[in-house]
Amino acid sequence: MNAIAVTVNGRSYSELVEPRLLLSDFLRHTLGLTGTHVGCEHGVCGACTVRLDGAAVRSCLLLAVQADGASIETVEGLAANGDLHPLQEAFRKHHALQCGFCTSGILMAAADLLENRDASPSREEIVDMLSGHLCRCTGYEPIVDAIADVAGTS
Amino acid sequence: METLREHGDDAKVLAGGQSLLPALNMRLLRPGVLVDLNFTTGLDEVTEENGSLRIGALVRQAAAQRSALVRTSCPLLAESLPLVGHVVTRNRGTVCGSITHADSAAELPLALVALGGEVVTSRRTIPAAEFFVTHFTTTLDPDELVIATGWPRIQAGQGGAFEEFAVRHGDFALASAACVLHVEEGQVTEARLAVGSVTDRPELVDAGQLVGHAVDVEAARSIAATVAASIDPPPNLHGSPNYRRRLTEVLVERVVSRAWAAAS
């Protein structure tokens, strides 16, 4: 077992983990943060996307031991003091989710896109980002609308 | 390095993990030891030296994509990077990791071969054309570590192009092609052409027939037909050998025409 110290959504955790434990399983099983979903476990579906030191990453393609010392943000950290994040508000407004399985991953990737890479992405850039996230309910258009709405590019 | 030497084939090097972790999750690989490079320093830089871009082993694909040096000095690499996986996997996946993983359908190995780049390891420098052996296999020894990859800087009179066809963006391509032409006084003086996905490794093909001439539609079609006739792609879920051969023909015609336009 290895000792790791991580900050998740602003809260510090020190835990003992097996070297083989995936970050996604660490978040869900060890910390009980089940908002991060696990779909394909090989990086294709995007459901497990979280932010590691700001950058959106697949938590199923990282080992928990690799996150030692890092700051992680999951979907549980988006809403502040009970107020939904602007992206969450926009998803509600545009009906950008149905079953919600893909939603947490898309929200984290969209937050990284708008905060770190391009505050006003074109629809094409949003679609390009969404190509890494599988949604079987919405047909994607409402998701593009919601992200474009927050970006002010709709 | 000591751990690699001690454990040999039972050890695997972990950089971005975007290919290795899926293989572990699916139990396709069961290494006894993982050597994680992510806590080492000095491997995450893009530098330019002796007419070549040097990309360190921990440079993420997303960082290379954002690098002004990559955009201006190596446009062919810049063109191929957005085709690698997805935004989120590029945040973690490394340029050198994709090269070392050596998937025959991957973009970066094909770009490196087309450019005539090299792989810098802990003990030697290997030309790209000698690095790739077959599917997921390179000439690296089990205890040899890739430190960086070297990408030749674009010269005056040079132009390149990269094309692939995949069923969905981010999927591995059914066929891919890359071309670099050097043009002087309206004639090709040097031609490098490589195909991927349809062979067991990114492979340079003979582009000698382009040298000494201008490239018009006829010339591009002619070499595309020659290349298509020379390959024997296996069928897969999405395409028969004939379909993939025809796809290669179309892509070769496009990269040769586009490289000519970029160089002229």
Interface residues (C-beta under 8 A of the other chain):
Chain A: P19 L22 E41 H42 G43 G46 T49 A55 A56 V57 R58 C60 L61 L62 L63 V65 Q66 A109 D112 L113 D128 M129 S131 G132
Chain B: G17 Q18 L21 P22 N25 M26 L34 D36 N38 A62 P82 G85 H86 V87 V88 T89 N91 R92 R168 H169 G170
